[in-house]
Amino acid sequence: MGLDDKLNNAATNHLGAAKEGVGKLTGNEELEREGQRDQAQAKLQEAGGKVKDAAKGIGTNFRDAATKVKEGFNKD
């Protein structure tokens, strides 16, 4: 996940928390729910970014493992 994505998610999360807080203070349930949705969206995007980052490493790990196995067979 890039820095821009991380900053955007953090901003969305904080803005959502602020909306939720203002909604609670003013009794505005719609604003409160909107803030909760914003926070949930930020968390989902963050989780998706983590999955994407983890998937990048899997390909490298498989390639390295395959190379080691191949080198092991070629030594004989």
C-alpha positions as CSV (number, residue, x, y, z in Angstrom):
1,M,0.0,0.0,0.0
2,G,1.4,3.4,-1.0
3,L,1.9,6.3,1.3
4,D,-0.9,8.2,-0.5
5,D,-3.3,5.4,0.2
6,K,-2.2,5.3,3.9
7,L,-2.7,9.0,4.3
8,N,-6.0,8.9,2.6
9,N,-7.3,6.1,4.8
10,A,-6.1,7.9,7.9
11,A,-7.8,11.1,6.9
12,T,-11.0,9.2,6.1
13,N,-10.9,7.4,9.4
14,H,-10.3,10.6,11.4
15,L,-12.9,12.6,9.5
16,G,-15.3,9.7,10.2
17,A,-14.5,9.8,13.9
18,A,-15.1,13.5,14.0
19,K,-18.5,13.2,12.1
20,E,-19.5,10.4,14.5
21,G,-18.6,12.5,17.5
22,V,-20.4,15.6,16.3
23,G,-23.4,13.5,15.4
24,K,-23.5,12.1,19.0
25,L,-23.1,15.5,20.6
26,T,-25.8,17.1,18.5
27,G,-28.2,14.1,18.4
28,N,-27.8,13.9,14.6
29,E,-28.0,10.1,14.0
30,E,-27.5,10.5,10.3
31,L,-24.2,12.3,10.7
32,E,-23.2,9.7,13.4
33,R,-23.9,6.8,11.0
34,E,-22.1,8.6,8.2
35,G,-19.0,8.9,10.4
36,Q,-19.3,5.2,11.2
37,R,-19.5,4.3,7.5
38,D,-16.4,6.5,6.8
39,Q,-14.4,4.7,9.5
40,A,-15.5,1.3,8.3
41,Q,-14.6,2.2,4.7
42,A,-11.1,3.3,5.8
43,K,-10.6,0.0,7.7
44,L,-11.7,-2.0,4.7
45,Q,-9.4,-0.2,2.4
46,E,-6.5,-0.6,4.9
47,A,-7.2,-4.4,5.1
48,G,-7.3,-4.6,1.3
49,G,-4.0,-2.9,1.1
50,K,-2.4,-5.3,3.6
51,V,-3.7,-8.2,1.6
52,K,-2.3,-6.7,-1.6
53,D,1.1,-6.1,0.1
54,A,1.2,-9.7,1.4
55,A,0.4,-11.1,-2.0
56,K,3.4,-9.4,-3.5
57,G,5.7,-11.2,-1.1
58,I,4.2,-14.6,-1.9
59,G,5.3,-14.6,-5.5
60,T,8.9,-13.7,-4.4
61,N,8.9,-16.4,-1.8
62,F,7.7,-19.1,-4.3
63,R,10.3,-18.0,-6.8
64,D,13.1,-18.2,-4.2
65,A,11.9,-21.6,-3.0
66,A,11.8,-22.9,-6.5
67,T,15.3,-21.7,-7.2
68,K,16.6,-23.4,-4.1
69,V,14.9,-26.7,-5.0
70,K,16.3,-26.5,-8.6
71,E,19.8,-25.8,-7.3
72,G,19.5,-28.7,-4.9
73,F,18.7,-31.1,-7.7
74,N,21.5,-29.7,-10.0
75,K,24.2,-30.4,-7.4
76,D,24.0,-34.2,-8.0
